[in-house]
Amino acid sequence: MKTPAIFYHAGCPVCVEAEHQIADALDPARYEVELVHLGEQPARIAAAEAAGVKSVPALVINGEAFHINFGAPMSALKG
């Protein structure tokens, strides 16, 4: 069974670059990557915060949030 990995981002240039790097770095045989653009899917913000995401871009694997770079705080996505 593949490990789920959720990549949360906001579509900014930092996020898009991180998305490309994540897509290249994670082994598709081991990870099932879901890309979540929080600007387009604001209903997913609560789930991202519950998973520990404080800023985007961030990757959540096995319930652990990994903050890749600082693109935007979650508060900026709540408009």
PEMO-V34592 format. One record per backbone hydrogen bond with DSSP energy under -1.0 kcal/mol. CO is the residue of the C=O (numbers start at 1). NH is the residue of the N-H. If there is no record, write none. Layout:
BEGIN
CO/NH
CO/NH
END
This chain:
BEGIN
3/32
5/34
6/60
7/36
8/58
9/38
12/16
13/17
14/18
15/19
16/20
17/21
18/22
19/23
20/24
21/25
22/26
27/30
27/31
30/3
32/5
34/7
36/9
37/40
37/41
41/44
42/45
44/48
45/49
46/50
47/51
48/53
49/52
54/74
56/71
56/72
57/68
58/8
59/66
60/6
61/64
64/61
66/59
72/56
73/76
74/77
END
